[in-house]
Amino acid sequence: MRYRAFFSYARADERVANWLHAQLDQYRTPRALVGSKGKLGTVPAKLHPIFRDRTDLEAGGHIDSALQAALENSDTLIVLCTPASAKSHCVNHECETFLRLGREARIFPVIADGAPDSGDPSTECFPPALRGRGLLAADLRQIRQPGGQVVGDGKAWGALKLIAGLLGLNLDDLAQRERRRDKNQRRLFAIAAAVFFAVALAAGVGFVIADRNAQTARSTLHQFYAAQAWDALEQKDYPQAARYALAGMQLSPENVELYRTVLGAVLFEARAAVRLGD
């Protein structure tokens, strides 16, 4: 099987990996750009399928043939870079494999924490195989320095920067198309909300879907629910995240795995918060 990307990350970064994978897996390329010529070939309609490495080889295990085949059959390598992944033998091996295949230009680092090429083991976020190569990275951080300078792209812009790279498109071109699409989607959502919302969000009662045959409105609401669920989880509003996830499961059964991931994260973090007294 051929994959658009191989997603490499450390198990300690599961939460941000879940969020980023959801952003990539549900992404759909603006129609006007599909089929155009990009830096990596013909621009696809979507980034799916993405191989997500869920193994854990940190106990001294060896990479199996299926994982090796997935690496070799992936067009690109996404590396979620944090101090934890910088210490991961598995993540470094996956980077080394892509380098041996002569695909350095198809490696896309994504900084979630720490600093690249810092030389400090406590903050270094690049795996050893990627250090000193001058690789451009998407940066999910957004850190304001004392002088007012902001370091990082932020989560939304960082994810879009990664998507542009994976599609082989210029970031400015993709951002312009996304702004147009966002404007259209907001218009569609306003129409869909007027038709399909029977219960106000503030009441916390839920949502009533009036007509399952309105495919455009359903697609728009699905994207809204998914984004709102992850945002609520990020704000530690676990009940709200669960409500959005459950509503999304009812609305879009074909995307049930996405919402199950959200609910699993809600349960895990809520339990952790209780144990910590948060």
N, C-alpha and C positions, 0 to 999 in steps of 0.2 A: 504494500500500500504506500502511496506517496502522500507526504504531509506538507502543508504550507510552512509549518514551523515546528521545531522541537523546543519545548519550554523547559528550561533547566532552572532549578531553584533548590534552596535548602529547606528541609522540613520545618525548621524554626520559623520560616517566613510564610507559612501556610495561609495566613489570613490575607496578606497583600497579594499572594499568588492567586488565591481564589478570586479576588476582585479583578485583577488584571486579566486573568484567563476569561472571565465573564465578559469583560469589555471587548476582548479580541474575538471570542467565539461568536458573539451575537452581532458583530460589526458587518454592515453591508455597504459596499462601495457605492458612492453616488453614481447613478445610472449613466450620466454623461461621460464618466471616466472608464467604465467597464469596457474592456477590449482595446483600449488605447495602448500605446507602446510605453512601457516604463523602463526603469533602469535594470529591473530583474526579469524583463520579458513582458508578455501580455498581462495587463492589469486584470486580476480576477474579480468576480462579483462578490466574493467573500473570502475570509481568511481560514475558514474551516476546511479541512480538519487540521487541528493543532495537536501534536502528540505531547501529552503532559506526563513528565517523568514522576511517577508516584512511588518509586522504589526508594529504599534507604540502604545504602552500601557503606555507611559510616562505621559499621562493626567489622570491617575487613572483608566483606564479601566481594564477589567479582561480578562485573557486568555480564549479563547473559546475552545470548545470541539475538533474542527478540529486541532487546533494548539497543544493541549495536546496530541491528538492521534498521530500526526506526531512526537512529541518528543519520545513517548513511542515506536514507530515503527521505530526508527532510530538506526542503529548499533553503531554509534559514534556521538559525539558532538564536533563541531569545534567552538571555541570561539575566535573571533577577539578581542584582548585585547588592549585597549587604555584608556586614562583617561576618555574619554566619555563613553565607555562601562562599565568602573568600577563604574560609577554613575547610570547606567541604571537598573531600577527595573526589566524590562523585561528580560534582559540578565542574571541577577542574579537568577531570577526565573527559567529560563531554566537550569542553572547550578544546582540549588537545586533539580530540578526534576530528573536529571540524577544521582545525588548523592543518592537520595532516592531510585532509582531503583537499586542501588548497582553497578553502572557502572563507578566508578571513574577512573578505568584504561582505559576507552574508551573516556575520555575527553581530547581533544587536544587543548591547548591554543596556540594562534599565536600572538606574540607581534608585534604590528605595530607602537606603540608610547608609551612614558612614560617608567615606570620601574616597575617590579613586586615586591610586598611585600616591597614597599619603605616606607610606613607609612606616606607619604606626599600626601594629597588629590589632589594636583595639578599635581602630576606625577604618582600616583598609577594607574596601568593599569589592575590589576586583580580584578574581581568582588569579593565582600565580601565572597561568598561561596567557592572560590578557594584559598583564601589567607592562607598561612602557611601550605599548604599541600605538598610542595616540588614537585609539578608537573613540569615535563620537558616540555619546550615550544619551538616551532619553533620561530625564531626571524627574522623578516623581516628588522630590523634596521641594519645599518652598520655605527657605530659611532667610529671615530678614537680619542682615548684619547690623551692628551698632551704627554704622555710617549711613544706613538706609538702603544699601544695596541688597537685592534679593538673589539668593542662590537657589537655582533649581527652576524647573518648568511648572511645577504644580501637577497634581494628579491628572486633571483633565487634559491640559496641554501636553504633558509628558506622554500620556497614552496616545494622543493623536500624532505626536512626533514619531512614536514607535510604529504606529499603523502606516504612516506615510512611508517609512523606511521599508516595511514589509511588503508594501504594494509597489515599491520602486518609484514613488511619486515625490515631487517637490512638496515640502510642507506648506508653502504659501498657496499652491494650487489646490491642495486638498482642503486647507482651512477655508478658502473662499467658497468652495463647493459645499462644505459643511455648514457655513453660515447661511447659504441659500436654503439648504435642506432643513436646517433648524427652524428657519422662519416659516417654511411650509408646514413642518411638523407641528409647530405651535398653533398654526391656523387650523390644521386638522384636529389637533387635540381639543381645541376650544369647541369645535363642532361636535366631536365625539363626546366630550364631557357633557355638553348640553343635552345630548340624546341619551347617553347611557348611565350617567350618574343619577341615582335615585336617593342616595343617602349621603349627606355631607361628610367629608373626611373628619372634621372636628368632632363629630358625634361618635366616631370610632365604632360605628355599627357594621360597616362593610360596604360593599359595592353591589349594585344590582345590574346585571347585564341583560339588556332588553332584546337584542337581536344578534344571534351568533353568526349570521350570514354576512355581516358587514366586515369584510376581511381587512379593509384599509384601516378602519377604526380600531379593530382588534389588535392589529400589528402596532399601531401607535400607542395604544394603552399598555400593551405588553412591554414595550421599551420603557414607558414611563414607570410602570410598576417595578421593573428590574432596577432601574436607576434609583428610584426612591427607596427601595428595600436596602440596597447597599449603602446609600447615604444615611439612612436611619441607623443601620448597624454601625457605621463609622462614628455616629454621634452617641452611641451606646443607648439608643432608644429601642430596646429589644422588642417591646410589644408592638410598636409601630412597624418595625422591620418585619415581624412575623405576619402582621395584618397584610402588608403589601405582598409578601411572598405567597400567602394563602390565596389572596385575591388573584395573583398572577397565575397560580396553578389552576384555578377554576377557569380563568379566561383563556389560557394558552396551554392545554395539556401537552402539546408537542414540545414544549420547553420546560417540562416538569423537572428535569435534572438540574437546571439552573436554579429553580426555586428551592429544591431540596438542599442544594449547597448552601443557600442563604439560611434556611431553617436549621441546618446542622451547625453553621457558624453561630447563629443566635443561641442555640442550646449550649454550645461549648462555652461561649463568652459569658452567658448569663450565669452558668454554674461557677465559672472562674470568679466572677464578680461577687457571688455570694460567699465563696470561700475566703476571698480577700476582704470581705466586709465593705465592698464598693457600693 
